[in-house]
Amino acid sequence: MRSRSARLGVMGALLVALLYTLSPRQPAAPVAASQQQQRQQQSNARELAEEEPDEGPSLLGEVFKAAEKPSPRPKYSLSEELRVQAIMNGSQQHGQVAKAGPLRADFWTLEKRPWREAAFMRMVVRDMAQPRQPAYWEADASGQLALKPLPLPFPLCHTYVNHKYRVIFIIHPKSASTATKRYMTLCRLNQTESCLEPLERAEQLQPLEQKWSEYFVFTFVRNPWARAYSSWKFLREGYMLKPGQVGKEPGAAPCVEAGWRDFCGDPLVLGRVCLAQPGCCPGREKDRFMFYHVTDQATCLVTEGGGLAVDFIGRVEHVDEDMKEAVRLINSRLPQGVPPLQLPDEVAAINVGPEHEDAKPPDNSRYVPAYLGANTTCFSLISRFYEKDVALMFPALHQSEQRAAAVAALPDDIALVDRRR
């Protein structure tokens, strides 16, 4: 395998591929399945389509009518009203949840970090050299091409532990995690007995299954559509040169735009720019910083078997309410003689970027315009890249989309009966 330095040495030549990445995408035709695969898909689709739809909020939405099969449409293409509703909401799955087991140790231990980073960088470099690799990109039934969800965290799941309070906290970038640690007195700077330390070695929790079961494992998650736009704005405006500016290296080309619509079409684009035009990303925050901030949240919250690895899911959009409940649960499980944790009256979700935003839980209404008008397709594209987050936080929407895909897979001469009529 080539070394990272060797790969970076050819990035100038790969700039053409990068610019192709930023250009409007031509939909790729879905790969035809064999007849046997088609028959199996049709059988599976019938079973899924005939299941009784779950009842739930209107976001679940749109019931299939007993008429002819609908025309193919992009995945997660919702009406404007439902898009706005999705963006405005915090996670529908929150509070106490059923913990199935530990988070896969390969995803948070330091000894596995080189493996994760090497696999990730191979993917990025290969896709830059040959854009739209089918191993990483997928066309839906309508032909819309989108980047698939990432298979690994990058560089690792950021997991913290406090053995005295028997707490494990899993953080995600752009999800108010720093504020969470500070206001819980599970500190970062002021060293007290309630401080959290990075959980980076398997021997810190031995035996792993038993300790993970005994400890209170919690996290805070953020609406994936709001988080995606916030991540782009945070990175593009805070850590990169403006479009058209030129880096300090001799013969450098003007920095490309890498705007919001480029990002929603390819959430790895900022890291790709930093690889191909390192002068456009001055300072120590290089490509890896960009890649880390766009990784999903769900990968670091589920077991190897797909169950939840946490006891509690808090919502950034309701940080005060959910933090109080998390602390109440922690205090209800304290070992004898351990003093209870204390919370201030208000927990502020303060941004830790180059410019602080208002020290309040985020108002998701500011992100709605990023998914309307000319940006309408950004909703479906971001939903597909962050599909694991959508499935975790908005399971009803995800199930509704699965049913829609099942209907699209049915032969043209089969009509779906709406069993709710």
ZAZARO-209421 format. One record per residue (C-alpha): residue number from 1; chain; x, y, z. Coordinates in Angstrom, 2 decimals. Example, Ala and Ser with C-alpha at 12.3 -4.5 7.8 and 13.67 -1.06 7.14 Angstrom:
// ZAZARO-209421
+------+-------+---------+---------+---------+
: resi : chain :       X :       Y :       Z :
+------+-------+---------+---------+---------+
:    1 :     A :   12.30 :   -4.50 :    7.80 :
:    2 :     A :   13.67 :   -1.06 :    7.14 :
+------+-------+---------+---------+---------+
This chain:
// ZAZARO-209421
+------+-------+---------+---------+---------+
: resi : chain :       X :       Y :       Z :
+------+-------+---------+---------+---------+
:    1 :     A :    0.00 :    0.00 :    0.00 :
:    2 :     A :    1.30 :    3.41 :   -0.81 :
:    3 :     A :    2.21 :    5.61 :    2.08 :
:    4 :     A :    0.08 :    8.67 :    2.85 :
:    5 :     A :    2.93 :   10.94 :    1.78 :
:    6 :     A :    3.11 :    9.22 :   -1.61 :
:    7 :     A :   -0.62 :    9.60 :   -2.08 :
:    8 :     A :   -0.46 :   13.27 :   -1.24 :
:    9 :     A :    2.35 :   13.64 :   -3.75 :
:   10 :     A :   -0.04 :   12.87 :   -6.59 :
:   11 :     A :   -2.92 :   14.96 :   -5.33 :
:   12 :     A :   -2.05 :   17.83 :   -7.62 :
:   13 :     A :   -2.65 :   15.54 :  -10.56 :
:   14 :     A :   -5.92 :   14.48 :   -9.00 :
:   15 :     A :   -7.25 :   18.02 :   -8.91 :
:   16 :     A :   -8.95 :   17.44 :  -12.23 :
:   17 :     A :  -10.81 :   14.56 :  -10.63 :
:   18 :     A :  -11.73 :   16.80 :   -7.75 :
:   19 :     A :  -13.15 :   19.41 :  -10.05 :
:   20 :     A :  -15.14 :   16.67 :  -11.70 :
:   21 :     A :  -16.40 :   15.78 :   -8.25 :
:   22 :     A :  -17.62 :   19.35 :   -7.82 :
:   23 :     A :  -19.31 :   19.47 :  -11.21 :
:   24 :     A :  -23.00 :   18.61 :  -11.70 :
:   25 :     A :  -23.51 :   14.87 :  -11.42 :
:   26 :     A :  -24.84 :   12.68 :  -14.17 :
:   27 :     A :  -27.11 :   10.00 :  -12.71 :
:   28 :     A :  -25.77 :    6.49 :  -13.08 :
:   29 :     A :  -28.12 :    3.76 :  -14.20 :
:   30 :     A :  -28.83 :    1.13 :  -11.53 :
:   31 :     A :  -27.09 :   -2.17 :  -12.17 :
:   32 :     A :  -29.48 :   -4.81 :  -13.49 :
:   33 :     A :  -29.96 :   -7.82 :  -11.25 :
:   34 :     A :  -30.10 :  -11.39 :  -12.45 :
:   35 :     A :  -33.53 :  -12.96 :  -13.00 :
:   36 :     A :  -33.16 :  -15.02 :   -9.82 :
:   37 :     A :  -32.23 :  -11.89 :   -7.84 :
:   38 :     A :  -35.17 :  -10.02 :   -9.34 :
:   39 :     A :  -37.59 :  -12.79 :   -8.32 :
:   40 :     A :  -36.19 :  -12.77 :   -4.77 :
:   41 :     A :  -36.37 :   -8.95 :   -4.60 :
:   42 :     A :  -39.98 :   -9.02 :   -5.80 :
:   43 :     A :  -40.87 :  -11.63 :   -3.17 :
:   44 :     A :  -39.21 :   -9.59 :   -0.43 :
:   45 :     A :  -40.86 :   -6.42 :   -1.71 :
:   46 :     A :  -44.33 :   -7.98 :   -1.59 :
:   47 :     A :  -43.80 :   -9.09 :    2.02 :
:   48 :     A :  -42.56 :   -5.66 :    3.10 :
:   49 :     A :  -45.19 :   -3.73 :    1.17 :
:   50 :     A :  -48.01 :   -5.81 :    2.67 :
:   51 :     A :  -46.93 :   -5.22 :    6.27 :
:   52 :     A :  -49.26 :   -3.09 :    8.33 :
:   53 :     A :  -47.78 :    0.45 :    8.30 :
:   54 :     A :  -46.75 :    1.77 :   11.70 :
:   55 :     A :  -48.87 :    4.54 :   13.14 :
:   56 :     A :  -46.97 :    7.67 :   14.04 :
:   57 :     A :  -46.49 :   11.39 :   13.51 :
:   58 :     A :  -47.38 :   12.94 :   10.18 :
:   59 :     A :  -43.69 :   12.86 :    9.27 :
:   60 :     A :  -44.22 :    9.15 :    8.47 :
:   61 :     A :  -46.29 :   10.38 :    6.12 :
:   62 :     A :  -47.55 :    9.56 :    2.85 :
:   63 :     A :  -49.69 :    6.43 :    2.58 :
:   64 :     A :  -49.47 :    4.41 :   -0.60 :
:   65 :     A :  -52.72 :    4.38 :   -2.57 :
:   66 :     A :  -54.34 :    1.28 :   -4.04 :
:   67 :     A :  -53.80 :    2.31 :   -7.61 :
:   68 :     A :  -51.00 :    1.65 :  -10.01 :
:   69 :     A :  -47.40 :    1.52 :   -8.98 :
:   70 :     A :  -45.99 :    5.04 :   -8.39 :
:   71 :     A :  -43.35 :    6.44 :  -10.70 :
:   72 :     A :  -39.76 :    6.17 :   -9.44 :
:   73 :     A :  -38.79 :    9.11 :   -7.26 :
:   74 :     A :  -35.58 :   10.03 :   -5.46 :
:   75 :     A :  -35.21 :    8.40 :   -2.06 :
:   76 :     A :  -36.35 :   10.58 :    0.82 :
:   77 :     A :  -38.03 :   13.08 :   -1.49 :
:   78 :     A :  -40.68 :   14.60 :    0.80 :
:   79 :     A :  -43.10 :   17.44 :    0.31 :
:   80 :     A :  -41.89 :   20.82 :    1.49 :
:   81 :     A :  -44.11 :   20.63 :    4.56 :
:   82 :     A :  -42.69 :   17.28 :    5.65 :
:   83 :     A :  -39.13 :   18.39 :    4.91 :
:   84 :     A :  -39.56 :   21.40 :    7.17 :
:   85 :     A :  -41.08 :   19.23 :    9.87 :
:   86 :     A :  -38.17 :   16.78 :    9.70 :
:   87 :     A :  -35.54 :   19.53 :    9.92 :
:   88 :     A :  -37.25 :   21.24 :   12.86 :
:   89 :     A :  -37.52 :   18.12 :   15.03 :
:   90 :     A :  -35.08 :   16.58 :   17.45 :
:   91 :     A :  -34.56 :   12.83 :   17.47 :
:   92 :     A :  -37.83 :   10.93 :   17.77 :
:   93 :     A :  -35.96 :    8.20 :   19.65 :
:   94 :     A :  -34.69 :    9.70 :   22.89 :
:   95 :     A :  -34.54 :    9.24 :   26.63 :
:   96 :     A :  -33.98 :    5.81 :   28.17 :
:   97 :     A :  -33.47 :    3.06 :   25.61 :
:   98 :     A :  -32.72 :   -0.65 :   25.77 :
:   99 :     A :  -28.96 :   -1.25 :   25.70 :
:  100 :     A :  -28.07 :   -4.41 :   23.77 :
:  101 :     A :  -24.33 :   -4.57 :   24.47 :
:  102 :     A :  -21.02 :   -2.76 :   24.05 :
:  103 :     A :  -19.90 :   -0.60 :   21.18 :
:  104 :     A :  -17.54 :   -2.49 :   18.89 :
:  105 :     A :  -14.08 :   -2.01 :   20.41 :
:  106 :     A :  -12.47 :   -1.73 :   16.96 :
:  107 :     A :  -14.30 :    1.57 :   16.59 :
:  108 :     A :  -12.92 :    3.30 :   19.70 :
:  109 :     A :   -9.58 :    1.72 :   20.58 :
:  110 :     A :   -6.39 :    3.52 :   19.55 :
:  111 :     A :   -4.63 :    0.37 :   18.34 :
:  112 :     A :   -7.26 :    0.06 :   15.59 :
:  113 :     A :   -7.04 :    3.68 :   14.54 :
:  114 :     A :   -4.41 :    3.07 :   11.78 :
:  115 :     A :   -6.64 :    0.37 :   10.29 :
:  116 :     A :   -9.67 :    2.68 :   10.22 :
:  117 :     A :   -7.76 :    5.62 :    8.76 :
:  118 :     A :   -6.02 :    3.50 :    6.11 :
:  119 :     A :   -9.32 :    2.00 :    4.96 :
:  120 :     A :  -10.96 :    5.41 :    4.83 :
:  121 :     A :   -8.13 :    7.10 :    2.95 :
:  122 :     A :   -7.98 :    4.28 :    0.40 :
:  123 :     A :  -11.63 :    4.91 :   -0.30 :
:  124 :     A :  -11.18 :    8.67 :   -0.70 :
:  125 :     A :   -8.08 :    8.48 :   -2.90 :
:  126 :     A :   -9.54 :    5.77 :   -5.13 :
:  127 :     A :  -12.76 :    7.71 :   -5.60 :
:  128 :     A :  -10.88 :   10.91 :   -6.41 :
:  129 :     A :   -8.87 :    9.12 :   -9.08 :
:  130 :     A :  -11.94 :    7.39 :  -10.52 :
:  131 :     A :  -14.96 :    9.47 :   -9.46 :
:  132 :     A :  -18.29 :    7.86 :   -8.60 :
:  133 :     A :  -16.96 :    4.41 :   -7.79 :
:  134 :     A :  -19.97 :    2.06 :   -7.43 :
:  135 :     A :  -18.40 :    0.70 :   -4.25 :
:  136 :     A :  -19.02 :    4.09 :   -2.62 :
:  137 :     A :  -21.87 :    5.63 :   -4.64 :
:  138 :     A :  -25.36 :    4.33 :   -5.35 :
:  139 :     A :  -28.15 :    5.30 :   -7.72 :
:  140 :     A :  -31.71 :    4.98 :   -6.43 :
:  141 :     A :  -34.74 :    3.90 :   -8.48 :
:  142 :     A :  -35.00 :    7.38 :  -10.03 :
:  143 :     A :  -31.33 :    7.38 :  -11.08 :
:  144 :     A :  -30.27 :    9.96 :   -8.47 :
:  145 :     A :  -26.69 :    9.25 :   -7.43 :
:  146 :     A :  -25.62 :    9.72 :   -3.81 :
:  147 :     A :  -22.63 :    8.89 :   -1.64 :
:  148 :     A :  -23.32 :    5.81 :    0.48 :
:  149 :     A :  -23.10 :    5.91 :    4.29 :
:  150 :     A :  -19.55 :    5.45 :    5.57 :
:  151 :     A :  -18.74 :    1.93 :    6.82 :
:  152 :     A :  -16.28 :    3.07 :    9.52 :
:  153 :     A :  -15.94 :    5.97 :   11.95 :
:  154 :     A :  -13.15 :    8.41 :   11.18 :
:  155 :     A :  -10.81 :    8.49 :   12.91 :
:  156 :     A :  -12.53 :    6.84 :   15.89 :
:  157 :     A :  -15.63 :    7.00 :   18.05 :
:  158 :     A :  -14.86 :    9.56 :   20.74 :
:  159 :     A :  -15.73 :    7.77 :   23.95 :
:  160 :     A :  -15.10 :    8.95 :   27.51 :
:  161 :     A :  -15.31 :    7.20 :   30.88 :
:  162 :     A :  -15.51 :    8.00 :   34.58 :
:  163 :     A :  -15.02 :    4.92 :   36.73 :
:  164 :     A :  -16.08 :    6.56 :   40.00 :
:  165 :     A :  -19.48 :    7.53 :   38.62 :
:  166 :     A :  -19.57 :    4.48 :   36.32 :
:  167 :     A :  -20.40 :    6.59 :   33.30 :
:  168 :     A :  -19.48 :    6.27 :   29.61 :
:  169 :     A :  -20.17 :    9.25 :   27.37 :
:  170 :     A :  -20.03 :    9.01 :   23.56 :
:  171 :     A :  -19.60 :   12.32 :   21.75 :
:  172 :     A :  -20.12 :   13.40 :   18.14 :
:  173 :     A :  -18.70 :   16.50 :   16.43 :
:  174 :     A :  -21.13 :   19.37 :   15.98 :
:  175 :     A :  -23.48 :   17.97 :   18.64 :
:  176 :     A :  -22.77 :   20.19 :   21.66 :
:  177 :     A :  -20.56 :   17.52 :   23.21 :
:  178 :     A :  -18.01 :   19.90 :   24.71 :
:  179 :     A :  -20.77 :   21.89 :   26.39 :
:  180 :     A :  -22.30 :   18.66 :   27.66 :
:  181 :     A :  -19.05 :   17.62 :   29.36 :
:  182 :     A :  -18.47 :   21.04 :   30.88 :
:  183 :     A :  -21.95 :   21.58 :   32.29 :
:  184 :     A :  -22.20 :   18.10 :   33.76 :
:  185 :     A :  -19.00 :   18.86 :   35.69 :
:  186 :     A :  -17.67 :   15.91 :   33.68 :
:  187 :     A :  -14.98 :   18.35 :   32.81 :
:  188 :     A :  -12.38 :   19.00 :   30.20 :
:  189 :     A :  -10.24 :   21.64 :   31.91 :
:  190 :     A :  -11.03 :   21.78 :   35.63 :
:  191 :     A :   -9.85 :   18.49 :   37.09 :
:  192 :     A :  -12.31 :   17.05 :   39.60 :
:  193 :     A :  -13.39 :   13.55 :   40.60 :
:  194 :     A :  -16.24 :   13.77 :   38.10 :
:  195 :     A :  -13.96 :   14.40 :   35.11 :
:  196 :     A :  -14.14 :   12.17 :   32.08 :
:  197 :     A :  -11.05 :   10.61 :   30.57 :
:  198 :     A :  -10.74 :    9.34 :   27.00 :
:  199 :     A :  -11.66 :    5.68 :   26.66 :
:  200 :     A :   -9.00 :    4.51 :   24.22 :
:  201 :     A :   -7.81 :    1.08 :   25.36 :
:  202 :     A :   -9.79 :   -2.11 :   25.79 :
:  203 :     A :   -8.08 :   -2.82 :   29.12 :
:  204 :     A :   -9.77 :    0.28 :   30.59 :
:  205 :     A :  -12.99 :   -1.77 :   30.68 :
:  206 :     A :  -12.32 :   -5.36 :   31.64 :
:  207 :     A :  -14.26 :   -7.50 :   31.17 :
:  208 :     A :  -15.78 :   -5.33 :   28.44 :
:  209 :     A :  -19.25 :   -6.91 :   28.26 :
:  210 :     A :  -19.73 :   -6.75 :   32.02 :
:  211 :     A :  -18.42 :   -3.20 :   32.50 :
:  212 :     A :  -20.38 :   -1.84 :   29.54 :
:  213 :     A :  -23.49 :   -3.42 :   31.01 :
:  214 :     A :  -22.89 :   -1.99 :   34.50 :
:  215 :     A :  -21.95 :    1.55 :   33.44 :
:  216 :     A :  -24.48 :    4.20 :   32.40 :
:  217 :     A :  -23.75 :    4.83 :   28.70 :
:  218 :     A :  -25.24 :    7.98 :   27.20 :
:  219 :     A :  -24.95 :   10.35 :   24.28 :
:  220 :     A :  -26.49 :   13.47 :   22.75 :
:  221 :     A :  -27.49 :   13.52 :   19.10 :
:  222 :     A :  -28.42 :   16.31 :   16.71 :
:  223 :     A :  -30.91 :   16.48 :   13.86 :
:  224 :     A :  -28.90 :   15.11 :   10.89 :
:  225 :     A :  -30.08 :   17.73 :    8.36 :
:  226 :     A :  -29.35 :   20.65 :   10.69 :
:  227 :     A :  -26.02 :   19.10 :   11.67 :
:  228 :     A :  -24.98 :   18.60 :    8.04 :
:  229 :     A :  -25.47 :   22.27 :    7.14 :
:  230 :     A :  -23.90 :   23.42 :   10.41 :
:  231 :     A :  -20.86 :   21.21 :    9.75 :
:  232 :     A :  -20.41 :   22.58 :    6.24 :
:  233 :     A :  -20.68 :   26.20 :    7.40 :
:  234 :     A :  -18.39 :   25.60 :   10.38 :
:  235 :     A :  -15.67 :   24.01 :    8.23 :
:  236 :     A :  -15.97 :   26.01 :    5.00 :
:  237 :     A :  -16.12 :   29.45 :    6.58 :
:  238 :     A :  -13.91 :   28.79 :    9.58 :
:  239 :     A :  -11.01 :   26.73 :    8.27 :
:  240 :     A :  -10.66 :   27.23 :    4.51 :
:  241 :     A :   -9.68 :   30.06 :    2.17 :
:  242 :     A :  -12.52 :   31.73 :    0.29 :
:  243 :     A :  -13.29 :   30.68 :   -3.30 :
:  244 :     A :  -10.83 :   32.24 :   -5.75 :
:  245 :     A :   -8.16 :   32.91 :   -3.14 :
:  246 :     A :   -4.76 :   31.34 :   -3.74 :
:  247 :     A :   -2.65 :   29.43 :   -1.23 :
:  248 :     A :    0.99 :   30.30 :   -0.52 :
:  249 :     A :    2.57 :   27.36 :   -2.34 :
:  250 :     A :    4.21 :   28.23 :   -5.71 :
:  251 :     A :    1.96 :   27.81 :   -8.74 :
:  252 :     A :   -1.14 :   27.17 :   -6.64 :
:  253 :     A :   -4.50 :   27.25 :   -8.42 :
:  254 :     A :   -7.37 :   29.38 :   -7.06 :
:  255 :     A :   -9.35 :   27.64 :   -4.34 :
:  256 :     A :  -12.54 :   26.01 :   -5.56 :
:  257 :     A :  -15.92 :   27.02 :   -4.17 :
:  258 :     A :  -17.02 :   23.82 :   -2.35 :
:  259 :     A :  -20.35 :   25.47 :   -1.58 :
:  260 :     A :  -23.33 :   24.00 :    0.22 :
:  261 :     A :  -24.78 :   22.36 :   -2.88 :
:  262 :     A :  -21.40 :   20.77 :   -3.62 :
:  263 :     A :  -21.29 :   19.53 :   -0.03 :
:  264 :     A :  -24.79 :   18.06 :    0.07 :
:  265 :     A :  -24.00 :   16.19 :   -3.14 :
:  266 :     A :  -20.70 :   14.92 :   -1.70 :
:  267 :     A :  -20.21 :   15.45 :    2.06 :
:  268 :     A :  -16.53 :   14.49 :    1.73 :
:  269 :     A :  -15.84 :   17.34 :   -0.67 :
:  270 :     A :  -14.16 :   19.65 :    1.86 :
:  271 :     A :  -11.66 :   16.98 :    2.81 :
:  272 :     A :  -11.09 :   16.24 :   -0.87 :
:  273 :     A :  -10.32 :   19.93 :   -1.48 :
:  274 :     A :   -7.81 :   19.94 :    1.38 :
:  275 :     A :   -6.12 :   16.86 :   -0.06 :
:  276 :     A :   -5.90 :   18.27 :   -3.58 :
:  277 :     A :   -5.27 :   21.93 :   -2.63 :
:  278 :     A :   -3.60 :   21.88 :    0.81 :
:  279 :     A :   -2.83 :   25.59 :    0.56 :
:  280 :     A :   -6.59 :   26.27 :    0.63 :
:  281 :     A :   -6.75 :   24.76 :    4.12 :
:  282 :     A :   -4.16 :   26.73 :    6.12 :
:  283 :     A :   -3.26 :   25.98 :    9.70 :
:  284 :     A :   -3.21 :   22.63 :   11.43 :
:  285 :     A :   -6.82 :   21.74 :   10.58 :
:  286 :     A :   -6.29 :   19.73 :    7.40 :
:  287 :     A :   -8.22 :   17.08 :    5.49 :
:  288 :     A :   -8.64 :   14.76 :    8.48 :
:  289 :     A :  -10.35 :   17.48 :   10.46 :
:  290 :     A :  -12.81 :   17.90 :    7.58 :
:  291 :     A :  -13.49 :   14.18 :    7.32 :
:  292 :     A :  -13.98 :   13.75 :   11.06 :
:  293 :     A :  -16.65 :   16.44 :   11.24 :
:  294 :     A :  -18.89 :   14.85 :    8.63 :
:  295 :     A :  -18.95 :   11.30 :   10.00 :
:  296 :     A :  -22.37 :   10.09 :   11.09 :
:  297 :     A :  -23.53 :    9.67 :   14.69 :
:  298 :     A :  -25.22 :    6.26 :   14.59 :
:  299 :     A :  -22.10 :    4.23 :   13.76 :
:  300 :     A :  -20.76 :    5.05 :   17.22 :
:  301 :     A :  -23.99 :    4.13 :   19.00 :
:  302 :     A :  -24.73 :    0.58 :   17.90 :
:  303 :     A :  -23.32 :   -2.84 :   18.69 :
:  304 :     A :  -21.73 :   -5.10 :   16.13 :
:  305 :     A :  -25.08 :   -6.89 :   15.90 :
:  306 :     A :  -26.99 :   -3.67 :   15.22 :
:  307 :     A :  -28.56 :   -3.07 :   18.66 :
:  308 :     A :  -28.12 :    0.08 :   20.70 :
:  309 :     A :  -24.93 :    0.39 :   22.76 :
:  310 :     A :  -26.31 :    3.18 :   25.00 :
:  311 :     A :  -28.76 :    3.51 :   27.90 :
:  312 :     A :  -29.83 :    7.07 :   27.11 :
:  313 :     A :  -30.12 :    9.32 :   24.04 :
:  314 :     A :  -30.35 :   13.04 :   24.63 :
:  315 :     A :  -31.33 :   15.66 :   22.06 :
:  316 :     A :  -29.22 :   18.72 :   21.41 :
:  317 :     A :  -32.45 :   20.56 :   20.56 :
:  318 :     A :  -33.75 :   19.85 :   24.10 :
:  319 :     A :  -30.45 :   19.87 :   25.94 :
:  320 :     A :  -31.75 :   21.34 :   29.23 :
:  321 :     A :  -34.62 :   18.90 :   29.59 :
:  322 :     A :  -32.65 :   15.83 :   28.53 :
:  323 :     A :  -29.51 :   16.68 :   30.49 :
:  324 :     A :  -31.49 :   16.91 :   33.70 :
:  325 :     A :  -32.99 :   13.50 :   33.02 :
:  326 :     A :  -29.57 :   12.00 :   32.23 :
:  327 :     A :  -28.11 :   13.35 :   35.48 :
:  328 :     A :  -31.13 :   12.08 :   37.43 :
:  329 :     A :  -30.53 :    8.59 :   36.03 :
:  330 :     A :  -26.79 :    8.75 :   36.76 :
:  331 :     A :  -27.47 :    9.80 :   40.35 :
:  332 :     A :  -30.02 :    7.01 :   40.76 :
:  333 :     A :  -27.31 :    4.42 :   40.01 :
:  334 :     A :  -24.41 :    5.81 :   42.06 :
:  335 :     A :  -22.22 :    3.46 :   44.08 :
:  336 :     A :  -22.55 :    3.93 :   47.83 :
:  337 :     A :  -20.66 :    6.95 :   49.15 :
:  338 :     A :  -20.31 :    8.74 :   45.79 :
:  339 :     A :  -21.75 :   12.29 :   45.92 :
:  340 :     A :  -24.43 :   13.11 :   43.34 :
:  341 :     A :  -23.66 :   15.16 :   40.26 :
:  342 :     A :  -24.98 :   18.70 :   40.17 :
:  343 :     A :  -26.26 :   20.67 :   37.20 :
:  344 :     A :  -26.62 :   24.43 :   36.73 :
:  345 :     A :  -30.07 :   25.77 :   35.99 :
:  346 :     A :  -29.32 :   25.99 :   32.29 :
:  347 :     A :  -27.11 :   23.99 :   29.96 :
:  348 :     A :  -25.97 :   26.07 :   26.99 :
:  349 :     A :  -25.00 :   24.36 :   23.74 :
:  350 :     A :  -22.09 :   26.65 :   22.94 :
:  351 :     A :  -20.35 :   26.30 :   19.60 :
:  352 :     A :  -16.60 :   25.68 :   19.92 :
:  353 :     A :  -15.66 :   26.97 :   16.47 :
:  354 :     A :  -13.70 :   30.01 :   15.37 :
:  355 :     A :  -16.73 :   32.19 :   16.08 :
:  356 :     A :  -19.17 :   31.43 :   18.90 :
:  357 :     A :  -22.84 :   31.31 :   18.03 :
:  358 :     A :  -25.53 :   32.26 :   20.51 :
:  359 :     A :  -25.09 :   30.20 :   23.67 :
:  360 :     A :  -28.47 :   28.54 :   23.37 :
:  361 :     A :  -29.76 :   25.22 :   22.05 :
:  362 :     A :  -29.84 :   25.53 :   18.25 :
:  363 :     A :  -32.97 :   26.79 :   16.55 :
:  364 :     A :  -33.30 :   24.49 :   13.56 :
:  365 :     A :  -35.41 :   26.99 :   11.63 :
:  366 :     A :  -32.17 :   28.65 :   10.49 :
:  367 :     A :  -31.32 :   25.50 :    8.50 :
:  368 :     A :  -34.64 :   25.13 :    6.67 :
:  369 :     A :  -33.68 :   27.36 :    3.67 :
:  370 :     A :  -30.74 :   25.05 :    2.94 :
:  371 :     A :  -33.26 :   22.41 :    1.85 :
:  372 :     A :  -35.81 :   24.48 :   -0.06 :
:  373 :     A :  -36.08 :   25.93 :   -3.57 :
:  374 :     A :  -33.00 :   25.24 :   -5.65 :
:  375 :     A :  -31.64 :   23.17 :   -2.75 :
:  376 :     A :  -34.59 :   20.77 :   -2.60 :
:  377 :     A :  -32.52 :   17.76 :   -3.67 :
:  378 :     A :  -30.12 :   18.35 :   -0.76 :
:  379 :     A :  -32.65 :   16.79 :    1.59 :
:  380 :     A :  -32.71 :   13.44 :   -0.20 :
:  381 :     A :  -28.94 :   13.43 :   -0.79 :
:  382 :     A :  -28.08 :   14.19 :    2.84 :
:  383 :     A :  -30.69 :   11.68 :    4.02 :
:  384 :     A :  -29.03 :    8.96 :    1.99 :
:  385 :     A :  -25.50 :    9.74 :    3.20 :
:  386 :     A :  -26.72 :    9.94 :    6.81 :
:  387 :     A :  -29.23 :    7.12 :    6.44 :
:  388 :     A :  -27.94 :    5.39 :    9.57 :
:  389 :     A :  -28.72 :    8.56 :   11.55 :
:  390 :     A :  -32.16 :    8.84 :    9.95 :
:  391 :     A :  -32.91 :    5.21 :   10.86 :
:  392 :     A :  -31.78 :    5.79 :   14.46 :
:  393 :     A :  -33.44 :    9.15 :   15.10 :
:  394 :     A :  -36.42 :    9.05 :   12.73 :
:  395 :     A :  -37.25 :    5.33 :   12.51 :
:  396 :     A :  -40.78 :    5.93 :   11.25 :
:  397 :     A :  -39.53 :    8.00 :    8.33 :
:  398 :     A :  -36.92 :    5.36 :    7.54 :
:  399 :     A :  -39.52 :    2.57 :    7.62 :
:  400 :     A :  -41.82 :    4.60 :    5.38 :
:  401 :     A :  -38.99 :    5.00 :    2.89 :
:  402 :     A :  -38.30 :    1.27 :    2.98 :
:  403 :     A :  -41.91 :    0.59 :    2.11 :
:  404 :     A :  -41.72 :    3.06 :   -0.75 :
:  405 :     A :  -38.64 :    1.28 :   -2.07 :
:  406 :     A :  -40.46 :   -2.03 :   -1.76 :
:  407 :     A :  -43.34 :   -0.72 :   -3.85 :
:  408 :     A :  -40.92 :    0.59 :   -6.48 :
:  409 :     A :  -39.39 :   -2.88 :   -6.70 :
:  410 :     A :  -42.73 :   -4.57 :   -7.48 :
:  411 :     A :  -43.52 :   -5.56 :  -11.08 :
:  412 :     A :  -45.67 :   -3.06 :  -12.97 :
:  413 :     A :  -48.72 :   -5.34 :  -13.00 :
:  414 :     A :  -48.96 :   -5.61 :   -9.20 :
:  415 :     A :  -50.99 :   -2.99 :   -7.33 :
:  416 :     A :  -50.43 :   -2.23 :   -3.67 :
:  417 :     A :  -53.56 :   -2.37 :   -1.51 :
:  418 :     A :  -53.74 :    0.30 :    1.16 :
:  419 :     A :  -54.81 :   -1.73 :    4.18 :
:  420 :     A :  -55.53 :    1.39 :    6.21 :
:  421 :     A :  -58.47 :    2.48 :    4.09 :
+------+-------+---------+---------+---------+
